[in-house]
Amino acid sequence: MAERPTYKLRFLDPKKRFPAMPEQPAGRSYGVVWKLFGEDQHESCYVVEFVGKSHVSLLGYVNVSGEVYKVDRPVSEAPLPNDPDMELVLDESDSSIGEIMVREANGAMHACAQTVGSPEGPMREQSDHETWNSTRALPYGEFMASMFLRYVIFADSENAIASTADAGGLDEGMQNVVDKIKLVKLPEPVEVFLALTRHRYLTLSRRCSTALTMPRIRAVSSAMPPPL
């Protein structure tokens, strides 16, 4: 896969780094930038990964109409896809509640989260369990960008690694650790995804459809054997 281009930030360019999310890869920093590529009446913000102190790579484009697209270049250089990768759908009878819809690999859209709040004001995720977005209210653009990171960008990374594991892409030593993880008894049915870090440790992460909490994930992860 071609390396994403990076873009230099000027000192006064508006930007925001998000506090770390439980789902994001360790040692990386994500957030949003505004008007980095000039005026765009359709732009709310760009979703970015910060590269060092002065550069960003582009991950997504949030428009003012409730849609987010995967991008790696400014829309002035490359046209947007015909269909968004994530969309906010507000309730027809009450615009203060809505759903976040995410596009699956087969092109279908499915709901992954509920929202409360108005695009004209702060928004947050409505969830039965605590999430990064349920504990903080954010303006529309930042809210959509953070949901896009969690439910599209990080989820795509998890799925890619899980597919590698399912296809037998792990060496024998790592497969032994995977087999041991499968023996851990969890208190409820959950989907467990494996993520290999650069130090070859195994970590656990949660999909939005489960009720497994991050403290429980950390407890299970700490009980795992050391890396081989």
C-alpha positions as CSV (number, residue, x, y, z in Angstrom):
1,M,0.0,0.0,0.0
2,A,1.3,3.4,-0.9
3,E,2.4,5.6,2.0
4,R,0.0,8.4,2.8
5,P,1.2,11.9,1.9
6,T,1.8,14.3,4.7
7,Y,1.0,18.0,4.9
8,K,2.9,20.6,6.9
9,L,1.0,22.6,9.5
10,R,1.7,26.3,9.8
11,F,1.9,27.8,13.3
12,L,-1.5,29.5,13.2
13,D,-3.4,26.7,11.4
14,P,-6.5,25.8,13.5
15,K,-6.1,22.2,14.8
16,K,-7.0,20.0,17.7
17,R,-5.5,16.8,19.1
18,F,-7.9,14.5,20.7
19,P,-7.2,12.8,24.0
20,A,-6.2,9.2,23.5
21,M,-9.1,6.8,22.7
22,P,-9.1,3.2,24.1
23,E,-9.4,1.8,20.5
24,Q,-6.5,3.8,19.0
25,P,-3.0,2.3,18.3
26,A,-0.5,3.1,21.0
27,G,2.0,5.9,20.4
28,R,-0.1,7.7,17.8
29,S,-2.1,11.0,17.9
30,Y,-5.3,11.9,16.1
31,G,-7.5,14.9,15.8
32,V,-8.9,17.5,13.4
33,V,-7.7,20.5,11.3
34,W,-9.7,23.3,9.8
35,K,-9.2,25.3,6.6
36,L,-5.7,23.8,6.1
37,F,-6.3,23.9,2.3
38,G,-8.2,27.2,2.0
39,E,-11.9,28.1,2.1
40,D,-14.4,25.3,1.4
41,Q,-18.0,26.0,2.1
42,H,-18.8,22.3,2.3
43,E,-16.0,21.5,4.8
44,S,-16.6,21.0,8.5
45,C,-13.1,19.6,9.2
46,Y,-10.5,17.1,8.1
47,V,-9.8,14.0,10.3
48,V,-6.0,13.6,10.6
49,E,-3.2,11.6,12.2
50,F,-0.5,13.9,13.5
51,V,2.9,13.1,12.2
52,G,5.5,14.6,14.5
53,K,5.0,18.1,15.7
54,S,4.4,19.8,12.4
55,H,2.8,17.5,9.9
56,V,-0.5,15.6,9.4
57,S,-1.7,12.8,7.2
58,L,-5.4,12.9,6.1
59,L,-7.8,10.2,7.1
60,G,-11.3,11.7,6.5
61,Y,-13.3,14.6,5.3
62,V,-16.3,15.8,7.4
63,N,-18.8,17.8,5.4
64,V,-21.4,20.1,6.8
65,S,-24.3,17.8,5.8
66,G,-23.6,14.9,8.2
67,E,-21.3,12.8,5.9
68,V,-17.7,11.6,6.4
69,Y,-15.5,10.2,3.6
70,K,-12.2,8.4,3.7
71,V,-9.5,10.6,2.0
72,D,-5.8,10.8,1.9
73,R,-5.6,14.0,-0.1
74,P,-7.5,17.3,0.0
75,V,-10.7,17.4,-1.9
76,S,-9.4,20.1,-4.1
77,E,-6.9,17.6,-5.5
78,A,-9.0,14.4,-5.5
79,P,-12.8,14.1,-5.8
80,L,-14.8,12.5,-3.1
81,P,-16.2,9.1,-3.5
82,N,-19.9,8.9,-4.6
83,D,-21.0,7.5,-1.2
84,P,-19.9,8.4,2.3
85,D,-18.2,6.0,4.6
86,M,-20.1,7.3,7.6
87,E,-23.3,9.3,7.9
88,L,-25.3,11.0,10.6
89,V,-29.0,10.3,10.2
90,L,-31.3,12.4,12.4
91,D,-34.7,11.3,13.6
92,E,-37.4,12.9,11.4
93,S,-39.6,13.8,14.4
94,D,-36.8,14.9,16.8
95,S,-33.6,16.3,15.3
96,S,-31.8,16.1,18.7
97,I,-31.5,12.3,18.4
98,G,-30.0,10.3,15.6
99,E,-27.9,7.3,14.4
100,I,-24.4,6.9,13.1
101,M,-24.4,4.8,10.0
102,V,-21.2,3.1,8.8
103,R,-20.7,1.5,5.4
104,E,-19.8,-2.2,5.3
105,A,-17.4,-3.9,2.9
106,N,-20.4,-5.0,0.8
107,G,-21.6,-1.4,0.4
108,A,-24.5,-1.6,2.8
109,M,-24.9,0.9,5.7
110,H,-25.6,-0.3,9.2
111,A,-26.2,1.6,12.4
112,C,-23.4,1.4,15.0
113,A,-24.3,4.1,17.5
114,Q,-27.0,6.4,18.8
115,T,-26.5,10.2,19.2
116,V,-28.0,12.9,21.2
117,G,-27.6,16.7,20.7
118,S,-27.9,18.9,17.7
119,P,-25.4,19.6,14.9
120,E,-25.9,23.2,15.8
121,G,-24.7,22.5,19.3
122,P,-22.8,19.9,21.3
123,M,-23.3,16.2,20.5
124,R,-22.5,13.0,22.3
125,E,-22.9,9.3,21.9
126,Q,-25.9,7.7,23.7
127,S,-24.8,4.3,25.0
128,D,-25.7,1.8,27.7
129,H,-22.0,1.6,28.6
130,E,-19.4,4.3,28.9
131,T,-17.5,5.2,25.7
132,W,-15.0,7.9,24.7
133,N,-17.9,9.8,23.0
134,S,-20.5,9.3,25.7
135,T,-18.4,11.0,28.4
136,R,-17.8,14.2,26.5
137,A,-19.9,16.6,24.5
138,L,-18.3,17.9,21.3
139,P,-19.2,20.4,18.5
140,Y,-20.5,18.7,15.4
141,G,-17.3,18.4,13.4
142,E,-15.2,17.1,16.2
143,F,-17.9,14.7,17.2
144,M,-18.2,13.3,13.7
145,A,-14.4,13.1,13.4
146,S,-14.0,11.2,16.6
147,M,-16.8,8.8,15.8
148,F,-15.3,8.2,12.4
149,L,-11.9,7.4,14.0
150,R,-13.4,4.9,16.4
151,Y,-16.0,3.2,14.2
152,V,-14.3,3.3,10.8
153,I,-10.5,3.9,11.0
154,F,-9.7,1.9,14.1
155,A,-12.4,-0.8,13.4
156,D,-10.8,-1.3,9.9
157,S,-7.4,-1.9,11.5
158,E,-8.9,-4.4,13.9
159,N,-10.7,-6.2,11.2
160,A,-7.6,-6.4,9.0
161,I,-5.6,-7.9,11.9
162,A,-8.4,-10.3,12.8
163,S,-8.6,-11.5,9.2
164,T,-4.9,-12.2,9.2
165,A,-5.2,-14.2,12.4
166,D,-8.2,-16.1,11.0
167,A,-6.3,-16.9,7.8
168,G,-3.4,-18.4,9.7
169,G,-1.1,-15.4,9.2
170,L,0.5,-15.7,12.6
171,D,3.7,-17.6,13.3
172,E,3.7,-20.6,15.6
173,G,4.7,-18.7,18.7
174,M,2.1,-16.0,18.3
175,Q,-0.6,-18.6,17.4
176,N,0.1,-20.4,20.8
177,V,-0.6,-17.1,22.6
178,V,-3.8,-16.7,20.5
179,D,-4.9,-20.2,21.5
180,K,-4.4,-19.4,25.2
181,I,-6.4,-16.2,24.9
182,K,-9.3,-18.3,23.5
183,L,-9.3,-20.2,26.7
184,V,-10.0,-17.1,28.9
185,K,-13.5,-17.2,30.3
186,L,-15.3,-14.0,29.8
187,P,-18.6,-13.2,31.7
188,E,-20.6,-12.7,28.6
189,P,-20.5,-13.4,24.8
190,V,-18.2,-10.9,23.2
191,E,-16.3,-10.5,20.0
192,V,-12.5,-10.4,20.7
193,F,-10.1,-8.9,18.3
194,L,-6.3,-9.3,18.4
195,A,-3.9,-6.4,17.6
196,L,-0.1,-6.9,17.2
197,T,1.9,-3.9,18.3
198,R,5.4,-3.1,17.1
199,H,6.8,-4.9,20.2
200,R,4.9,-8.1,19.4
201,Y,2.6,-7.9,22.4
202,L,-1.0,-8.9,22.0
203,T,-3.7,-6.5,23.1
204,L,-7.4,-6.8,23.2
205,S,-10.0,-4.3,21.9
206,R,-13.8,-4.0,22.0
207,R,-16.3,-3.6,19.2
208,C,-19.2,-1.2,19.8
209,S,-21.7,-4.1,19.7
210,T,-20.4,-5.5,23.0
211,A,-21.0,-4.5,26.6
212,L,-17.4,-5.5,27.6
213,T,-15.8,-2.5,29.5
214,M,-12.3,-1.3,29.0
215,P,-11.3,-2.1,32.7
216,R,-12.4,-5.7,32.1
217,I,-10.4,-5.8,28.8
218,R,-7.3,-4.5,30.6
219,A,-7.8,-7.1,33.4
220,V,-8.0,-9.9,30.8
221,S,-5.0,-8.5,28.9
222,S,-2.8,-8.3,32.0
223,A,-3.5,-11.9,32.7
224,M,-2.1,-13.0,29.4
225,P,1.3,-14.7,29.2
226,P,4.4,-12.6,28.3
227,P,5.3,-12.3,24.7
228,L,7.2,-15.2,23.2
